[in-house]
Amino acid sequence: MTASAEKYTRQTLLEVHPLTPSLFTLRTTRDVGFRFRAGQFARLGVTRADGSTVWRAYSMVSSPFDEFLEFFSIVVPGGEFTSELSRLEVGDSLLVERQAFGYLTLDRFVDGRDLWLLATGTGIAPFLSILQDFEVWEKFERIILVYSVREAKELAYQQLIRELVQRDYLAEVAHKLQFISTVTREQHPGSLNGRITHLIENGELERAAGVPLTPEHSRVMLCGNPQMVDDTRALLKQRDMQLSLSRRPGQVAVETYW
């Protein structure tokens, strides 16, 4: 993929925080003209030693109202983009395309009572952006954030999730949020154990939430491992929950980064 100078801006890396040897967060400056809806993604570019630029799509963790941009990344061993990205330091440049993209936004749903946000790994990023935007708190009576990781040390942004309910502008609606973590490769106090698909199949996820997954009341957003997204979509389809399209509103929304 290529992008002309007119299509991108050069932003400065403000912070880099390693979470594990393969996970890190990064924060950059934000061009004053860059606009996005909570849940959308940006195309980021890194310049290699040979002068060429590699581009990848990353969902914003930050809210549309923050003065910075924040992203959550995994290091893919040998990956041409993340290997370069993980070597960047504070003060280095990162290219950001001027236009935001994506359809994992609240306008995918025309109705609904309960919003389920199902994420694996770095797929939690767009949901954190959505939860920092007041729109979601107005639109739904219940918000269930489900975060699945392999090991407990990969449970990112726990402080942000805890602090959300303490923000002044959310004081009257914070009770709507329920956070459920699930760890697949070990037992972890306070977390469920198992993949999201397994927990839906055996009913454990709904029992933990105290809320049933139904086409009448539930709206579901999926982001993360492509296999999880595909398998969960198939399970929801068995419950008459369909992908929401502009021409046919439904109960499920996913993101496509390509």
N, C-alpha and C positions, 0 to 999 in steps of 0.2 A: 504494500500500500504506500502511496506517496501523498504528500500534501504540500501545497505551495505555501509560501510565507503568508499569503493573504488568508489562508485557512487556519493558521494556528498562531498562538502567542507563546512566548518563552517565559516560563515562570520559574521562580527561585525556590529551592527546597528549604523549608523552614525547620522541619523536624523529621527525624527517622527513629522509630522505636522498634527494635527487634523484640518479638514475642517468644519465639522459639527459633531454633536454627533454620527453620524453613518458612516462618511467618513474620511479617513486619508491617508496620503502619508508616505512612508518610504523609506529611502535610506540606502544601506549597502555597505560594501567594496566589491570588485570584485576580484575573483581569476584570476591570470594572464592567466590561461589556459582556462577560460570560454569564448567561442565564440558564437555569435548568429547573425542571420540576423534580420534587423529591421522588427518588426511585430511578432516575435516569442515569446514564453513564456518559463518560467522556472518553475520547480516544487520546491516549498518551503516547508520546514519542520519546525515545532515547537515542542519542547519537553515539554510534560505535567508534572505535579507534580509527577505522578506515574512512570515517566521514559519512557513512550511510546511516539512515535513520530507520529504526524498527518501531512499528506502531501496534498497540494493543488497546482493547476496550476495558475500562475499569469503572465500576459504579462509584458514585460519590458516597462517602460516609457522612460528610458534612451536610448541613441543612442548606436550603436555598438562600438563607439569610445570613450565613456566616461570611466573613470577609476572607476566609481561606478555603482551600480545597483539601479534603482528606481522603485517602485511599487505603485499602487493605489488600495486601498482596501475599501470595505464596511464592516461594522460590522453587521453580521447576529445575531439577538438576540438568544442566546442559541446555536449558531453554535460552533461546537467543535474546528474548526480551527480559525476562525476570533476572537472568544472570547479570545483565547490564544494569537493570534497575536497582538491584540489591547492592551494587557497588557504589551507588551515588551517596554523596555526603551533603550535609547542610551547606548551603551556599551554591551547590551545583544547579544546573539548569535542567528543566523538564519541559518538553513541548506539550501543549494542550490545544487540541483543535477548538476553534471558536464556537462550534455548534455542539450542543448536547443531543444525545440520542436516547431512544428506548421507550418502551411501552409498559414497563412495570410501575405504573402510576395509578393513583386512586381513580382516575377517570375511566379505568377499565370496567368499573362496576357502577351500575346505575342504581343499585339498591343493596340490601343486605343488612343484617344485624350484627353478626360476629365476623371479625376479620382474623383469619389465620395467616401468620407469616412463617413459612416453613423454610429453614435455611440449613445448609451444610457448609462448613469451612468458611471461606471468605465470602460466601453468598449472603452473609448477614449484612453486608455493607449497605445495599439499597434500603433495607428495612430500618436501619439506624437513621438514615436520612429521613425516611417517611415518619418515623416516630418523633423526630425533632421538629416536624411541621404540624401546626395546630389542626390542619384540615382533617387528619385521620381521627383525631379525638372528638371532633364534632360529628363525623359521619357515622361512626360505629358505636354500639353500646358495649361491646367487648372486643378486646384486642389480645390475641394469644400469640406470643412470639416463641417459636420453637427453634432451638439451636442445637444441631447435631455435630459432634466432633468425634475424632477417634480416641484422643486422650484428653484428660481434664485440663492439662496445661495449655491446650489449644482454644479454650473458652475465652475468646477475646472480648474486649469492651465491656467487661462486667461492671466496672466502675461507672461507665457512661449509662448503662442500663439502670443501675441502682439510682443514679443521680437524676434520671429523667423524671421520676415521680416526685422529686423534691423541687423541681423548677416552679417558680412562682406562677407562670402562666398556665401551668398544668395542675395547679393545686386542686381544682374542683373536679378534674376528670381523671386524675392519676389512678384512681381505683379501677379503671377500666382495663388496665394492662395486667396480663399474667405472663410471666416468663417461665418457660419450661426448657431445661437443658437436658440433653441426652448424650451419653458417652458410649461408644460402641465397643471399645477394646479393653475397658476396665470398669470396675465398680467405682462410683464416685458419690460420696454423700450429697444428698440433695438433688441428684440427677437421676433420670431414668437410664436404663441400660438397654441399648438396641438401636437399630436403624429406624428412621422415621417410618418407612414402609411397614416394617414389622410391627411397630407400635400402633399403626393405624389398623392393620389386619387383625391384631389380637384385642383391639379396643382399649389398650392401656393409655394411649395418648388422650383419648376423649375422657377416660376416667380421671386422669391427672388434671385435665383442664376443667372438668365438671361441666363441659359443654359438648353437645353432640355435633358431629359434622353432617349437616343436612343441606340439600339443594335449596330449601326454602330460606334458611337463615344464614348459612355459612358462605363466606367469600374467601378464597384461598389464593395466596401468592406463593410461588415457588422460586427459589434461587439457590444455586449451588451445583453440586456434582450432576452432570447431565444424565447419568443413570438414575439417580434419585428423582430428578425431575420427570423423566419418562415413566419410571415405575409408579411414582405417586400419581401422576396424571391418569395412568391406567386404573389404579385403585379408585380414584375419585370418579372416573367415568362409570365404574360399576355401580356407583351410588347416584347416577344420573346428574353428575356435576360436569359441565362442559367448559371448554376453553372459551373465554370471553373475547369476542371479536367485535369490531366496529359495526358490522352488519348484523351481528347476532349476539347480544349481550348474554353472558354466562356467569359461571361461578368461580372460574379458575383463570389466573393470569401467570404467565411465565415471561422470562426475558430471552431474547435471541441476540447474541452479541456479534453475529456475522450475517 
